[in-house]
Structures are given as structure tokens and as C-alpha cells.
Amino acid sequence: MTYARRLFTLAPSALATAALCMASASVSAANPIKVGVALDISGPFAGPGAEIKDGLNLAAKLLDNKLGGVPAEFIQADTAGNPETARQVADRFIKRDKVDFFTGPVGSNVVLAVGPTVFGAKVPFLSANPGPSQLAGKQCNPYFFGTSYQNDAMHEAAGKHAADKAYKKVVVLAPNYPAGKDAVNGFKRGYQHTVADEVYTKVGQLDFAAELAQLRAAKPDAVYIFQPGGMGINFIKQFMGAGLNKDMVLISSPFTADQDIIAAVGEPMVGIYNASSYAHDLDNAVNKQFVAEFQKAYGRLPTLYAAFAYDVVMNLNAAVKAVGGKLDDKAAVAKAIKTAKFESVRGNVRYGNNQFLTQDYYLRQVVKTKDGLITNALQPGKIFTAHQDSFAAECGMK
């Protein structure tokens, strides 16, 4: 995918530069805090992986490569979105590199694959993107933090939007992996009506001719899609090229209508609605600074992937500061991640009992501005306010 190749500049395994000065008399620069970052530099989620990389790197740069004033090293490796490769990376991070924290994967299947290794070592895992329903509910873990969102919640908000618009016949289309199943279930929960059909595609699929023919025959009022990365780029181009937008409304998840997809698809994106807990035009000081710094560093607007990755680092910074840079007591560090207040680009957020963030959800629409920029624009009001995910009650943590 041209977009991914253009954005990635890291080798498959690279070390971020650590600060050389001492943060305090008790901590030496020779022993920095280590953060293992399992990135999607290649594979089906390379586009979102690029955004996560850039969001993390920007936050680290603005903090002078320190967390809580302590020198930090961000050890980055490619997993290609492959669960087995990710397990190997996580194992290496823990056994060889002795990482203190873990983050980075895009896919929920990868999170579920590496979870046992990371949790077994009591290494706090802050998710910059996926929030599998399993880890939000009965399998919640004191060392997993949904710093981004719970998978279903974005789609619940989109489902509520579809219900508010009174669409009667809706088809839902998503990849056949954990996040795709969460997307469908979340949309149905928010929609609160029976969907006409659930269509599951292959992860990494780029040709949707069969699915488009199926949609043409079904003639729904609206289609809801969750197709991140290159899958979304190809689906929307083919959907518009087939002229299906004249017969049915296309509603997108934010992952298929964010700046990375918009940049690749262009004008055909205009008019598409999507629901999200982040928007680059959110009116708060922290977000305005983040967006300005991101544009300065990379020459483009940030996606939600970049924003959530940025928040991961800021959350870690607040937690390390709260424990005075002492990371030996892993339970205390985990508690600090959950309770230490950090300034999120999303405004007011807090962790629920299952350690997934409670946050607001908004409606966005892709528009073309007066100066020709194609981008998302916040719509008036909120879909959800201080929304806790639907699985928190199943989690036994308090």
C-alpha cells in the first residue's frame, strides 16, 4: 500500500533515542524506563500502525524522551499484524529487553494472542487502539488498560446515529476477526433493531466485488462498514465506483473514515458520517496543542490512532511521576496508571472498573472546506456523554 510505505521510516526493529541526562539522583540514564512497542509496520494494518508510531514518537519527543522525568527508551518492533510474530516480539521484550510497559498492536487478535505473556510477567499493557470485549468483561486483567476505547463502543454510537435517522433496513459489513465481531455486535446494540444482514470479509481483503453485488441485490437503506486501513480504502473506492452511494447511505466506523483513509480516497469521502470519541477539531487546549505539534512534525492532521497513542505516553508519564519513578512494585504502578490524572486530547476521561476509559462520543462528517481540504468536521451535540462500555459489569475488578 503506497500510503503505508510512504509513512514508515523505521526499520522492522528500531530503538528510539533515550535521553542522556539523569532525571533524579536515584535513577541513572544507564537504566532507563523501557517501553516495548509492538508496531504494525507492515501487513494489513500498516496504515493505522504508522499513525500509532507517529503519535507515540511525538509524545516521547515532547517529553524529551522521559516519563515522569525519568529517561525512557521506546523499543519498537514490527509484528506485521501477525499474532504468532507478536507473541515472539512480546516474549523478546520481556525476557531480553526487560520492558516495564507494553503497547502498540493494532489488531484485537494480536492483543488476545500476546495478553497471556504480558500479563503473566505483570507488565502493564496500555492499548493505543484495540479494546477486545473479552478483556473488558469476564477476562479483564489488572495489567490491561483500554486507553483508547472498548471495541464495541464506537459502533454502538454509530448504531444510535442510524436509529436516530430512522434507517429501517441496514446491512453491516466487517472483517472476520475479534474486532469485526465486536463492531457488528456494538452497532446492533446501539441500533436496537434487527439488521437485515451481517457480512463478514477476510482480514486484508482488497477486492469486494462479491460483497458489492450482494449489497446491490439486498437494496438496504443504509450500510454500516468497519474496514480499517487498506481494506477501507479499497472498499469505499469500489463502493463509490459501483455507484451504490446513489441507492443506499454509507455510514462508516471512524476507522474507515479518518484522515488516513480520507487522504487515500479523496473527494468520494465527502458526506460520509462516522461516530468517534476523538476529533481533531475538539475544542480543548490539550488537543489544540497536540494537533498543532502533529501538523508541525508530520505535515498532516492526526487520526484517532495517533491521538490515542499520544494519550498512552501521557498516561504513562503521569503514572511514573505518581510513583516517583519507582517501578519495582508492579501492582502500585498499575494502580497509578488507573488513578493518576493525565491531560487527554479528548478532554475529561477516566478509567472504569474494568480499566477501559469512560469518555464522550461524537458524530463527525467528512466535508470539503472552503480552501479545498477534505476532512472530518464535528457535528453539533454528542451521541454519548461519559459513556462506559457495555462489558464493565461483567468485570470482577473494582
N, C-alpha and C positions, 0 to 999 in steps of 0.2 A: 504494500500500500504506500503510495508516494508520500502521503501525509506523514505516516509514521517514520519513514526513512528520513524525511527532511528534519523532523524534530529531534530524533535521537542522536546524541553526540557521545554518549557513554559507551565504553566497551562492554561486553557481556558481564564483566565483573570489574568494578572500579571503586576506589576509595575516595570519598570526599575529603578535602583537606581539613585537618583538625587545627584548632587554634593552638599556638605555641606558648602562649603565656599562661601563668598559673592563675586559677580562679580563687584559690584561698591557700592558706598555709598548710591545710590538711590534705589537699588534693594536688597531685602532680600532673603536669601535662604529659608525662610519660605513661600515665594511666587514665586516659580519657574515658568518658562515658561512651559506650558503644551501642549504636542503634543498627540492627540488621534490617535492611530494606530489600525485600524480595520483589523486584520490579517485573513488569511485562514490557521488556524492551523489544521483543519480537512476539509473533503469534497473533491469535485472533483479537487480543485486547491491547495491541501495541499503541493505538491512539490514546485511549484512556491512561495507559501506563506512562506515556510521555507527559501527560498533564500532571499526574501524581508526582513524577520525578521533578518536574519544574516547580510545583508547589512546595515540595519538601526542601528542595535546594534553595529556593528563595527565602523561606523561613529561616533556614540554617544560616544563610548569608547575613540576613538582617540581625540575627542574634550573635554574629561574629563567631559562628561555629561553636557556640556554647549553649548548654542547657542549665538553667539556674545559676549561671555564672561559672559553670564547670566546663572545661574543654570537652568537646564531643566529636565523635567520629561516626559518620554515616556510611556504613559498609553496604554497597549496592551490588546486587547480582541479578542476572536475568533468569526468569523461570519459564519464559515463553508461554505462560498460561497453562503449563502442564503440571498436574498435581504431583506426579512422581518426581519430576525435576524440582518442584518446590519443596517437597519433603527432604530431598538431598541438600538443598540450599539451607533450609531451616536447621537441619542436623549439623551442617558445617558451621553455621553461625553460632550455634550453641556450644558445640564441642571444641571447635578450633578457635573461633573468634571470641568466645565468652561474652556474647552480647548481653546488654542489660535490658534492651527493649526490642520489639519486633513490629514491623509494619510493611505496607507496600502492595500486597497482591490485589488484583482487580477482580478475579473470579471467585464466586462463593464456593465453587467446588474445590478451589485451591485452599481457601480458608479452612474448610472442613477437613481437608487432607493433612494440613500442617498443624492443626489445632492440638492433637494429642501430644506431638513432640514439644511444641512450645509451652503448652500448659503443664506438661509433666516436669519441665525444667523451671516452672514458676517464673517464666519470662513474660512480663506484661505485653500484650498484643493489642495495639491500638489500630483499628481498621480505618484506613483512609477511603475505603469505598464499600466493600460488600458487608451486608448485615444479615446473614442467614437466619431464617426463622428458628432453626434448631437452637442456635446459640442465644437467641432472645428469649426462648421459652424454657422447656424442661432441661435442656443441656447447657443452660447459662453457666458461666465459669467466672470465678473471681479475678482471673487474669486476662479476660477478654473484654474489650471496650469498643462499643459501636460508636466511635467518634464521628462517623459520617451520618448514618441513618439505619433504620431497620428496613430490609429489602421491600417488604410489603407496603410500607407507609407512603412512599412516593406514588405508588399505583393506587392506593386507597384514595388519595387526594384526586387523582385523575378520574377514578371511578365516580367520585362525588360530583366532579365537574360534568361528567357525561349524564349523570342522573339529573343534575340541575338544568341541563339543556334539553332534557326530556327525549333523549335518543332511545327509541324503542327496540331497534334491532342492532345489536352490537356484536362484532366479531373481535376476538382478542388473539394476537399473534406474538409469540415469544420463542426464544431458543429453548431446546430441551435440556436444561441443566438446572441446578437448585434455584438460582436467581430468576430464571424464567418461570418456574413453577410458582415462586413467591410473587412474581409480577402478576400472573393470572389470578391467583388467589386474592391478592391485595386489591386488584381492580374490581373483582366481583364483590368483595366485602364493601368497598366504597360505593359501588353502583347500586347494590341492594336489589338488583333484578336479575333474572336469568339471562345469561349471554347466549347469543344464537349459536356460537361455535367457539372452540378453543383450538387454535392451530399451533403446533409445535414444530419448529425448524431445527436444523442441525447447528451446533455451535461452529462458527466460522463459515457458515453458508453464505454464498455471494450471488447465487442465481435463484431468483424467486418466481420464475415463470409459472411453475405449478401452483404456487400459493396465490398468485395474482389471478390465475384462471379460476381458482376456487372462490375467490372474493367476487369476481365478476358474475359468477353463477349464483352466489348467495344473495347479492344485492342488499347488503346491510345499510342502515342509516349512517353508521359510523364504524371505523376500525380503530382499535387501540393497539399500538405496537410498542414492544420493548425489544430493541435490536441495537445494542451498543457497538461502538467502533465501526469497523469497515462493513459489518453486516447492515447497520443502519444507513450508512451512506448509499450502499447499493440498493437496499430496499426502497428508499424514498425516491431515488433516481428512476428506478424501474416502475414504481407505483405511478409517479407523475408522467413518465414517458408513455405508460399504457393508457393515460387519460382517465384513470379511476377516480381522480380527485373531482371530476365533474359529476360523478354519480354517488359518491359517499364522502363523508367527512373523515379526515385522518387526524386522530388525536395521538400524540406521542408521549412516551415517557421522557423525562428530562435528559436521559442518557442518549436518546435518539434525536434530540433537538437542541443540543448545547453547541457552544461555539466551535468545537472541533468538527461536528457534523455540518454545521452551517457553512463553515469555511470551505468544506469539500463539495457541498451540494449547490450552494448559492441561491439564486432567485427562487427556485421552486419551493424553498423552505418557507417563504413569506406566507403568513396567515395561519401556520400550524400552532395549535395550543399545546402546552405541556405544563405539568404541575411539578413544583420543586421546593425544597427547603432552602435553596440558595439562588440568588440572582446577583449579577454583577452590579445592578443599579439599586441594591438595597441601600437605604439611606441611614447609614451609621458611620461614625468616624473610622472605626477599625476597618470596615470593608472598603471605604474610600481610599484609605492609605494602602491597603493590600492591592486593590485594582490598579492604583497609580504605580506602585512599585513593580507589579507584574508586567504592566504595559511597558514600563521603562526597561525592564530586564529582557523581555521576550518579544515586544512589539505586537502584542495581540491581547485581546480580552481573555480573562481566565474562565475556565469551565468550573462546574461544581467539583470535578475531580481534583483540580488544583486547589480550590478553596478548602476542601475537607483535608487534604494533605497538609496544607498550611496550618490548619487548626490542630492537627495531630502534633506537630512540632511545638506549637504554642502551649498545648495542653501538657506536653512533656516538660517544657520549660517551667511552667507553674508548679508542677508536681515535684521536680527536682529541687526547686527553690524551697518548697514547703518542707522537705525532709532534710534541708541543709546539705544537699549533695551526698548524703549517706544512703547508699543503695543496698546495703547488706540485708536489711530487714525487708524482704520481698513483700510481705503482707502489708507493711506500713507504706511501702512505695505504691502498691496497688490502691490502697485506701486514699493516698494523696492524689493519684490520678483522678479518682472519682470525685473527690471533695474540693481540691484546690481550684479556685476560680481562675479562669483564663478568659481573655477577651476574644470572643469568637467573631469571625466575619459575618456570622448570621445574627448577631445581637445576643439576646438572652437565651442561653441554653443551659441545661443541667442534665446530669445522668439520672435515670430512673433506677429502680431497684435491680433491674437486670443489666445495668451498665450500658444501656443504649440511650442516646440523647433524646430528651423531650424538647421539641422545637416547633416553630411555626412552618406552615406550608402555604405556598402562594401559587397563583395562576400566572403563567407567562405566555406571551405570544410572540412569534417571530415576526419582526417588522422590518421595513426598509426606511431608514431615517432620511431627513431632508438632504443630508450630504452623501447619501447613497450607501451607508453602512447597513448591512443586513445583520440583525442581532435580536436577541430576546429583549422584551420590554415587560416589566412588571405590570400586571393589571390591577385595578382597584380592589381593595379588601384582601382578606385571607380566606383560604379554603379551610384550614385548621389552625387553631391557636393553641400553643403549648401542648402539642399532640404527643401522647405516649403511644408506643406501638401496641399492637393487639396481642402480643405474646407475654408481656411483662407479668401478668397474673399467674402464668404457668411457672415462672422462675421462683425458686425457693430462697433466693438471696433477699436481704432487706436493705 
